[in-house]
Amino acid sequence: MAYMPVTESMFLIAETREQPMHVGGLQLFIPRPDQSSTELAEEIVTTFQSCTDVSALFRKRPASPVTVLGNVAWSHDDEIDFEYHVRRAVLPRPGRIRELLRYVSLQHGALLDRYRPMWELHIIEGLEDGRVALYSKLHHSLVDGVSALRLLERALTPDPNDRNGTAPWDNALVRRRSTESTGDDRDLRSRLTSAVSATIDVAGQVVGLAPAAAKVAMRGLSDPDFVAPGNGAPRTILDVAIGSARRFAADQWEIDRLRAVAAALGITINDVVVAMCGSALRAYLIDQDALPERPLIAALPVSMHGEGDKTGNAITAIMVSLATDEPDAHRRVDSIVASARSAKSVVRELKPLQALALGAANIAPLAFATVPGVVQYTPPQFNLMISNVPGPSQDLYWNGAQLDGVYPVSIPMEGLALNITVTSTAHHVNFGLIGARSQVPSLQRLLTHLDHALEELEKVAEVDQSR
């Protein structure tokens, strides 16, 4: 039995029937020229179920009895029931993307079993275009979004001729990564010195929490672009209590289009992503006759993982205005970028522990969201989360089958009926939108609005360049 850090236990404590706390991903693969989609699906299932040397992460489950120890300690299963965890499904005809997204929507609303290691992997065939889909589902107490994506990547290869495909939980992958990350020649003295220095640094950061908090508060008063903790967000149709049913929508855009806009406006690709979301949400809320006078506020998770440290949970959060009150596209993107830059500059001025504390202060209201009446009677701190998780920068393959799309599937919560998560691949930026089914009507329309938002930004970039 192992102690469970609070950064992991909080996701178990926050979980309710209406608020499952698992993250997921939808990956699409193009079969090799010499195989059918059924053959690829069979190959994946056989390989995954035969990989019995399972890494510790995929053997972890809440300690028994789960109602007493399950939120404070981990236990590990020696054997995995692969028939339960690795599932094969065939979509109903005609096998459109619509049927695939409906399948993911239904599966993502179901809780994971706490008496088993908290993950599932679904191999889905029957798509009319011949691709095979993998839908993964892991509890957030095990991994954050960055870690979940890395688990996928480590089982893939940039070599299309490699036929050594294995499962993401293969312990050989963990051992290989461990060897690569600890293969330096530092002696014991240097390692001990580093450990002592790190301990002293943490102590200094704790002492500096109060001054750091005062600095953040002063920045909120002096900088109109900075959204400080406690400033609050407008009440919208997204800030409501939710049911357990989910609706998932996803699409991708060529990354070169976003790069061109970013280069023309002198901003980052992430700025373009957030600006797309701001414009799309403005249009969506106008459709619903529900656009508030004040701008929506988005919480943007920021990974605190260091080099070689890509597992577990290590995130903070910043608040960014989406400028949904601004009808002019050019002024809207300028306002969003200014808000994001201000928030990032504050985080950069803080020590890592202080930055984590700032993130905790930003998202602290979520800890009370399941208390009856809190969502209805307290003003929201922010209206939704928008996450951008960097993905692979090159084409990847599994046993010669090419990865053709990666769509994150995240978590709606009480008071946060919509979550937008984005990840990039070699050629595309992939948007995954997950919403509470009853509380976010016509979620798929947001995809159309995102497309229009990118076209709008391209026009803004053209005008800006012509000046």
C-alpha positions as CSV (number, residue, x, y, z in Angstrom):
1,M,0.0,0.0,0.0
2,A,1.4,3.4,-1.0
3,Y,0.5,6.9,0.2
4,M,-1.6,8.9,-2.3
5,P,-0.4,12.5,-2.8
6,V,-3.1,15.2,-2.5
7,T,-2.5,16.1,-6.2
8,E,-3.9,12.7,-7.0
9,S,-6.4,12.1,-4.3
10,M,-8.3,15.4,-5.0
11,F,-9.5,13.9,-8.3
12,L,-11.0,10.9,-6.5
13,I,-12.5,13.0,-3.8
14,A,-14.1,15.3,-6.4
15,E,-15.7,12.5,-8.4
16,T,-19.4,12.0,-8.3
17,R,-21.8,10.1,-10.6
18,E,-22.6,13.3,-12.4
19,Q,-18.9,14.3,-12.5
20,P,-16.6,11.4,-13.6
21,M,-13.0,12.4,-13.3
22,H,-11.2,10.6,-16.1
23,V,-9.4,12.0,-19.1
24,G,-9.3,10.3,-22.5
25,G,-8.2,10.4,-26.0
26,L,-9.4,9.3,-29.4
27,Q,-6.7,8.2,-31.9
28,L,-7.2,7.3,-35.5
29,F,-4.9,4.9,-37.4
30,I,-4.7,4.2,-41.2
31,P,-4.0,0.5,-41.8
32,R,-0.9,-0.6,-43.7
33,P,-1.5,-1.0,-47.5
34,D,-1.3,-4.8,-47.0
35,Q,-4.0,-5.1,-44.3
36,S,-7.7,-4.3,-43.8
37,S,-9.1,-2.4,-40.9
38,T,-10.4,-5.7,-39.3
39,E,-6.9,-7.1,-39.5
40,L,-5.4,-4.0,-37.9
41,A,-8.0,-4.1,-35.1
42,E,-7.3,-7.8,-34.5
43,E,-3.5,-7.2,-34.5
44,I,-3.9,-4.4,-31.9
45,V,-6.2,-6.5,-29.6
46,T,-3.9,-9.5,-29.8
47,T,-0.8,-7.5,-29.1
48,F,-2.3,-5.5,-26.3
49,Q,-3.9,-8.5,-24.5
50,S,-0.7,-10.5,-24.7
51,C,1.5,-7.7,-23.2
52,T,1.3,-9.0,-19.6
53,D,4.4,-7.2,-18.2
54,V,2.4,-4.2,-17.1
55,S,4.0,-1.0,-15.7
56,A,3.1,0.1,-12.2
57,L,0.9,3.0,-13.4
58,F,-1.5,0.6,-15.1
59,R,-1.7,-1.7,-12.0
60,K,-2.5,1.0,-9.5
61,R,-6.0,1.1,-8.0
62,P,-7.5,2.8,-4.9
63,A,-6.7,0.7,-1.8
64,S,-9.5,-1.4,-0.3
65,P,-11.9,-0.8,1.2
66,V,-12.3,2.0,-1.4
67,T,-14.8,3.9,0.8
68,V,-12.3,4.2,3.6
69,L,-8.7,4.0,2.2
70,G,-9.5,4.5,-1.5
71,N,-8.9,8.3,-1.4
72,V,-5.7,8.3,0.5
73,A,-3.7,5.2,-0.6
74,W,-2.9,3.1,-3.6
75,S,-2.6,-0.6,-4.0
76,H,-1.3,-2.6,-7.0
77,D,-2.9,-5.6,-8.7
78,D,-0.5,-8.4,-9.7
79,E,-2.7,-9.5,-12.6
80,I,-4.8,-7.5,-15.1
81,D,-8.1,-8.7,-16.5
82,F,-7.4,-7.7,-20.1
83,E,-10.8,-8.9,-21.3
84,Y,-12.2,-6.2,-19.2
85,H,-9.7,-3.4,-19.7
86,V,-9.1,-3.9,-23.5
87,R,-12.3,-3.8,-25.4
88,R,-13.2,-4.2,-29.1
89,A,-16.2,-2.6,-30.7
90,V,-17.7,-2.3,-34.2
91,L,-19.6,0.8,-35.1
92,P,-23.1,0.6,-36.6
93,R,-23.5,1.3,-40.3
94,P,-22.8,3.5,-42.1
95,G,-19.7,4.0,-39.8
96,R,-19.5,7.8,-40.1
97,I,-17.5,10.0,-37.8
98,R,-20.8,10.8,-36.3
99,E,-21.2,7.2,-35.1
100,L,-17.7,7.2,-33.7
101,L,-18.2,10.4,-31.7
102,R,-21.6,9.1,-30.4
103,Y,-19.8,6.0,-29.1
104,V,-17.1,8.0,-27.3
105,S,-19.8,10.3,-25.9
106,L,-21.7,7.4,-24.4
107,Q,-18.5,5.7,-23.0
108,H,-17.1,8.9,-21.5
109,G,-20.1,9.4,-19.2
110,A,-19.5,6.1,-17.4
111,L,-17.5,5.9,-14.2
112,L,-14.4,3.8,-14.0
113,D,-14.4,0.9,-11.5
114,R,-12.5,1.7,-8.4
115,Y,-12.0,-1.9,-7.6
116,R,-9.8,-2.3,-10.7
117,P,-6.9,-0.3,-12.1
118,M,-8.7,2.8,-13.4
119,W,-8.3,2.6,-17.2
120,E,-9.9,1.2,-20.3
121,L,-8.8,1.0,-23.9
122,H,-11.4,0.5,-26.7
123,I,-10.4,-0.6,-30.2
124,I,-13.1,0.5,-32.6
125,E,-13.5,-0.6,-36.2
126,G,-16.3,-0.2,-38.7
127,L,-15.5,3.3,-39.9
128,E,-16.5,3.7,-43.6
129,D,-13.1,5.3,-44.5
130,G,-11.2,2.1,-43.3
131,R,-9.5,3.7,-40.3
132,V,-9.3,2.1,-36.9
133,A,-9.9,4.2,-33.7
134,L,-8.5,3.8,-30.2
135,Y,-10.4,5.4,-27.4
136,S,-8.5,5.5,-24.2
137,K,-9.9,6.3,-20.8
138,L,-7.7,6.9,-17.7
139,H,-8.5,8.4,-14.3
140,H,-7.2,11.9,-13.7
141,S,-5.7,10.7,-10.4
142,L,-3.2,8.7,-12.5
143,V,-2.3,11.1,-15.2
144,D,-2.9,14.7,-16.4
145,G,-3.4,15.5,-20.1
146,V,0.3,15.8,-20.9
147,S,1.1,12.5,-19.3
148,A,-1.8,10.7,-21.1
149,L,-0.5,11.9,-24.4
150,R,3.0,10.8,-23.6
151,L,1.7,7.3,-22.8
152,L,0.4,7.0,-26.3
153,E,3.5,8.4,-27.9
154,R,5.9,6.1,-26.2
155,A,4.3,3.1,-27.8
156,L,4.6,4.6,-31.3
157,T,7.6,5.0,-33.6
158,P,8.5,7.4,-36.5
159,D,9.7,4.4,-38.5
160,P,6.9,3.1,-40.8
161,N,8.8,-0.2,-41.3
162,D,9.0,-1.0,-37.5
163,R,7.0,-4.0,-36.6
164,N,7.7,-4.1,-32.9
165,G,4.5,-2.4,-31.8
166,T,3.5,-3.0,-28.2
167,A,1.0,-1.7,-25.6
168,P,1.3,1.6,-23.9
169,W,1.6,-0.2,-20.5
170,D,4.5,-2.4,-21.6
171,N,7.1,-2.3,-18.8
172,A,9.9,-2.5,-21.3
173,L,9.0,1.0,-22.5
174,V,9.2,2.3,-18.9
175,R,12.6,0.6,-18.4
176,R,13.9,2.1,-21.6
177,R,12.8,5.6,-20.7
178,S,14.3,5.2,-17.2
179,T,17.6,4.2,-18.7
180,E,17.6,7.1,-21.1
181,S,16.8,9.7,-18.4
182,T,19.3,8.4,-15.8
183,G,22.1,7.6,-18.1
184,D,24.3,10.5,-17.0
185,D,27.6,10.1,-15.3
186,R,27.0,12.2,-12.2
187,D,28.6,10.7,-9.1
188,L,26.9,10.2,-5.7
189,R,28.2,13.4,-4.3
190,S,26.7,15.6,-7.1
191,R,23.4,13.8,-6.7
192,L,23.3,14.4,-3.0
193,T,24.3,18.0,-3.5
194,S,21.5,18.5,-6.0
195,A,19.0,16.9,-3.5
196,V,20.1,19.2,-0.7
197,S,19.9,22.2,-2.9
198,A,16.4,21.3,-4.1
199,T,15.2,20.9,-0.4
200,I,16.6,24.3,0.5
201,D,15.0,25.8,-2.6
202,V,11.6,24.4,-1.7
203,A,11.9,25.8,1.8
204,G,12.7,29.2,0.4
205,Q,9.7,29.0,-2.0
206,V,7.3,28.2,0.9
207,V,8.6,31.2,2.9
208,G,8.0,33.3,-0.2
209,L,4.4,32.3,-0.7
210,A,3.0,35.3,1.1
211,P,5.1,38.0,-0.7
212,A,4.3,36.2,-4.0
213,A,0.6,36.4,-3.2
214,A,0.9,40.1,-2.5
215,K,2.7,40.7,-5.8
216,V,-0.1,38.9,-7.7
217,A,-2.7,40.9,-5.9
218,M,-1.0,44.2,-6.8
219,R,-0.6,43.1,-10.4
220,G,-4.3,42.6,-10.5
221,L,-4.9,46.2,-9.4
222,S,-2.3,47.8,-11.7
223,D,-2.6,45.7,-14.9
224,P,-6.1,45.8,-16.6
225,D,-5.1,42.9,-18.8
226,F,-4.4,40.6,-15.9
227,V,-7.2,38.4,-14.6
228,A,-6.3,37.9,-10.9
229,P,-7.8,35.2,-8.6
230,G,-11.1,36.4,-7.2
231,N,-11.9,38.8,-10.0
232,G,-14.8,36.5,-11.1
233,A,-16.4,35.8,-14.4
234,P,-19.9,36.5,-15.8
235,R,-22.7,34.1,-15.2
236,T,-23.4,32.1,-18.4
237,I,-25.3,29.0,-19.6
238,L,-22.0,27.0,-19.0
239,D,-21.8,27.7,-15.3
240,V,-24.5,25.3,-14.1
241,A,-24.9,22.0,-12.4
242,I,-24.6,19.1,-14.8
243,G,-25.8,15.6,-15.4
244,S,-23.6,12.6,-16.2
245,A,-24.4,12.2,-19.9
246,R,-21.8,13.6,-22.3
247,R,-21.6,14.8,-25.9
248,F,-18.2,14.8,-27.7
249,A,-17.3,16.7,-30.8
250,A,-14.0,16.8,-32.6
251,D,-12.3,18.2,-35.7
252,Q,-8.9,19.2,-37.0
253,W,-7.3,22.1,-38.9
254,E,-4.0,22.2,-40.8
255,I,-1.4,23.5,-38.5
256,D,0.2,25.5,-41.3
257,R,-2.9,27.7,-41.3
258,L,-2.5,28.5,-37.7
259,R,1.2,29.1,-38.1
260,A,0.6,31.6,-40.9
261,V,-1.8,33.6,-38.7
262,A,0.6,33.5,-35.8
263,A,3.5,34.7,-37.9
264,A,1.5,37.5,-39.5
265,L,0.2,38.8,-36.2
266,G,3.4,38.2,-34.2
267,I,1.7,35.8,-31.7
268,T,2.0,32.2,-30.7
269,I,0.0,29.2,-32.1
270,N,-1.6,28.9,-28.6
271,D,-2.7,32.5,-28.9
272,V,-4.4,31.6,-32.2
273,V,-6.1,28.6,-30.6
274,V,-7.5,30.7,-27.7
275,A,-8.6,33.4,-30.1
276,M,-10.4,30.8,-32.2
277,C,-12.2,29.6,-29.0
278,G,-13.1,33.1,-28.0
279,S,-14.6,33.9,-31.4
280,A,-16.4,30.6,-31.6
281,L,-17.9,30.9,-28.1
282,R,-19.1,34.4,-28.9
283,A,-20.9,33.2,-32.0
284,Y,-22.3,30.1,-30.2
285,L,-23.7,32.2,-27.3
286,I,-25.2,34.6,-29.7
287,D,-27.0,31.6,-31.3
288,Q,-28.3,30.6,-27.9
289,D,-29.3,34.2,-27.1
290,A,-27.1,33.9,-24.1
291,L,-24.1,36.2,-24.6
292,P,-23.2,38.1,-21.4
293,E,-22.2,41.7,-21.4
294,R,-18.8,40.9,-19.7
295,P,-16.2,38.8,-21.4
296,L,-16.0,35.1,-20.7
297,I,-12.9,34.0,-18.7
298,A,-11.1,30.8,-19.5
299,A,-8.8,28.8,-17.3
300,L,-5.7,27.7,-19.2
301,P,-3.8,24.8,-17.6
302,V,-0.1,25.2,-17.9
303,S,2.2,22.1,-17.5
304,M,4.9,22.4,-14.9
305,H,6.6,19.2,-16.1
306,G,10.4,19.5,-16.6
307,E,12.5,17.8,-19.2
308,G,12.3,14.1,-18.8
309,D,9.4,14.4,-16.3
310,K,6.2,13.6,-18.2
311,T,4.2,11.4,-15.8
312,G,1.7,12.1,-13.0
313,N,0.0,15.4,-12.4
314,A,2.0,18.7,-12.5
315,I,-0.1,21.6,-13.6
316,T,-0.9,25.2,-12.7
317,A,-3.5,27.4,-14.3
318,I,-3.8,31.0,-15.6
319,M,-6.9,33.1,-16.3
320,V,-7.4,34.7,-19.7
321,S,-10.1,36.9,-20.9
322,L,-11.7,35.7,-24.1
323,A,-13.0,39.2,-25.1
324,T,-16.4,37.8,-26.1
325,D,-17.8,41.3,-25.5
326,E,-15.8,42.7,-28.4
327,P,-17.5,42.5,-31.8
328,D,-14.4,43.6,-33.8
329,A,-12.3,40.6,-34.6
330,H,-9.0,42.5,-34.6
331,R,-9.6,44.1,-31.3
332,R,-10.8,40.8,-29.9
333,V,-7.6,39.0,-30.7
334,D,-5.5,41.9,-29.4
335,S,-7.3,41.8,-26.1
336,I,-7.0,38.0,-25.8
337,V,-3.3,38.1,-26.5
338,A,-2.7,40.9,-24.1
339,S,-4.5,39.0,-21.3
340,A,-2.6,35.8,-22.0
341,R,0.8,37.5,-22.0
342,S,0.1,39.3,-18.8
343,A,-0.9,36.1,-17.0
344,K,2.1,34.2,-18.4
345,S,4.5,37.0,-17.3
346,V,3.1,36.7,-13.7
347,V,3.8,32.9,-13.7
348,R,7.3,33.4,-15.1
349,E,8.1,35.7,-12.1
350,L,7.1,33.0,-9.6
351,K,9.0,30.0,-8.3
352,P,7.6,26.6,-9.3
353,L,5.8,26.0,-6.0
354,Q,4.5,29.5,-6.0
355,A,3.2,29.0,-9.5
356,L,1.4,25.9,-8.4
357,A,-0.1,27.8,-5.5
358,L,-1.4,30.5,-7.9
359,G,-3.0,27.8,-10.1
360,A,-4.6,26.2,-6.9
361,A,-6.0,29.6,-6.0
362,N,-7.4,30.0,-9.5
363,I,-9.2,26.7,-9.6
364,A,-9.9,26.4,-5.8
365,P,-13.7,27.0,-6.3
366,L,-13.9,23.7,-8.1
367,A,-13.3,21.9,-4.8
368,F,-16.6,23.1,-3.5
369,A,-18.6,22.8,-6.8
370,T,-20.3,19.6,-5.8
371,V,-21.6,21.1,-2.5
372,P,-25.4,21.6,-3.0
373,G,-26.1,25.2,-3.9
374,V,-22.6,26.4,-4.5
375,V,-22.8,26.4,-8.3
376,Q,-26.2,28.1,-8.3
377,Y,-25.5,30.8,-5.7
378,T,-21.8,31.7,-6.0
379,P,-20.3,33.7,-8.9
380,P,-18.1,31.6,-11.2
381,Q,-14.3,32.2,-11.1
382,F,-14.1,31.2,-14.8
383,N,-16.4,29.9,-17.4
384,L,-14.5,27.0,-19.0
385,M,-11.2,25.4,-19.4
386,I,-9.1,25.5,-22.6
387,S,-6.1,23.2,-22.6
388,N,-3.4,23.0,-25.3
389,V,-1.3,19.8,-25.1
390,P,1.7,19.7,-27.4
391,G,1.7,16.5,-29.5
392,P,4.1,14.7,-31.7
393,S,6.0,16.9,-34.2
394,Q,6.5,14.0,-36.7
395,D,4.5,11.3,-38.3
396,L,4.1,8.3,-36.0
397,Y,3.2,4.6,-36.6
398,W,2.2,1.5,-34.8
399,N,3.3,-1.6,-36.6
400,G,3.2,0.4,-39.8
401,A,-0.3,1.8,-39.3
402,Q,-0.1,5.6,-39.5
403,L,-1.4,7.8,-36.7
404,D,-3.9,10.1,-38.5
405,G,-5.5,12.1,-35.7
406,V,-5.3,12.7,-31.9
407,Y,-8.4,14.1,-30.2
408,P,-8.3,14.8,-26.5
409,V,-11.4,13.9,-24.4
410,S,-11.4,15.8,-21.2
411,I,-13.7,16.5,-18.2
412,P,-16.8,18.7,-17.8
413,M,-17.5,19.5,-14.2
414,E,-20.1,21.0,-11.9
415,G,-20.2,24.7,-12.9
416,L,-18.1,24.0,-16.0
417,A,-20.4,22.3,-18.5
418,L,-17.9,22.6,-21.4
419,N,-14.2,21.7,-21.8
420,I,-12.1,22.4,-24.9
421,T,-8.8,20.5,-25.2
422,V,-6.5,20.8,-28.2
423,T,-3.4,18.9,-29.2
424,S,-1.1,19.1,-32.2
425,T,0.3,16.5,-34.5
426,A,2.8,16.8,-37.4
427,H,0.3,18.3,-39.8
428,H,-2.8,19.3,-37.8
429,V,-4.2,21.0,-34.7
430,N,-6.9,18.7,-33.2
431,F,-9.8,20.1,-31.2
432,G,-11.7,17.9,-28.7
433,L,-14.9,19.4,-27.2
434,I,-16.6,17.6,-24.4
435,G,-19.8,18.9,-22.8
436,A,-22.6,18.0,-20.5
437,R,-25.2,16.6,-22.9
438,S,-28.3,18.4,-21.5
439,Q,-26.6,21.6,-20.5
440,V,-24.7,22.4,-23.7
441,P,-27.2,22.2,-26.6
442,S,-26.0,21.7,-30.2
443,L,-22.4,21.3,-29.1
444,Q,-21.3,20.3,-32.7
445,R,-22.2,23.8,-33.9
446,L,-19.1,25.0,-32.1
447,L,-17.0,23.2,-34.7
448,T,-18.6,25.3,-37.4
449,H,-17.9,28.4,-35.4
450,L,-14.3,27.4,-34.9
451,D,-13.9,27.0,-38.6
452,H,-15.4,30.4,-39.2
453,A,-13.2,31.8,-36.4
454,L,-10.0,30.6,-38.2
455,E,-11.2,32.1,-41.5
456,E,-11.8,35.4,-39.6
457,L,-8.3,35.4,-38.1
458,E,-6.8,34.7,-41.5
459,K,-8.6,37.9,-42.8
460,V,-7.3,39.8,-39.8
461,A,-3.8,38.7,-40.6
462,E,-4.2,39.7,-44.2
463,V,-5.3,43.2,-43.2
464,D,-2.5,43.5,-40.6
465,Q,0.1,42.6,-43.2
466,S,-1.2,45.0,-45.8
467,R,-0.8,48.0,-43.4
